Amino acid sequence: MKALGWSACASLALSGLCLILAIVAKVGGAGEVAGLSSRALYAVALILGVYSVAFSMCGASSKAS
């Protein structure tokens, strides 16, 4: 079940990266980074954050059993 742990860490890292890119896009004035709007990057960061929590919960429950 180490894959769940790696998935949780990877989705958390990607969520953080998307959040940083969204902030850079918003502060940069153009509102876009690599063709993606700051709203889209915020949405991806939120979705990946939810996946991170879900993978963490699944990993914790599998360790308990």
N, C-alpha and C positions, 0 to 999 in steps of 0.2 A: 504494500500500500504506500510505498514511497512515492509513487507517481502522483498521488493526491497531494502530498506535501510539496512536491515540485510544481504541480499545477497551481497551487495556492500562491506560492512565492512568485511564480512567473506572472500570474495574472495581477498580483499586487504591484509588481515592478512595472508592468505595462500600463496599468492604471495610473500610476504615478507619472510615468513618462507622458502619457496623453494629457494629464492634468497640467504638467509643466508646459507642454506645447500649446495647450489652450490658453494659458496665461500669457505666454509669449505672443500668441496671435492677437490676443485682446489688447495687450500693451503696445504691441508693434504698430498699431494703427491701421494696418491693412485688413485685419480681421481674418486672415487666412495664413496658413502655414502648409506648404506643399500641396496646395489646392484644396485643403480641408478647412472649413470654417471653424471658428472657435466653438460654436454651438455643437457641431458634430463631434469635435474632440472632447467636449464636456460630456456628451452622451456616451461616447465610447469609454471614457474614464469611469463613468457611473456603472455601466454594464460590466466592465471588467472588475470593478470593486465588488459588485454583487457576486460575481463568479468566484472571486477570491474568498469571500465569506462562506459561500456554499462549499467550496473545496475544503476549506479549513474545518467546517463542521462535519463534513463527511469523513475527513481524516481523523478527527477527534473521536467520532463514534466508532470507527473501525479499530482504533487503538484500545478503546474501552472494552470491547467485546473479546 
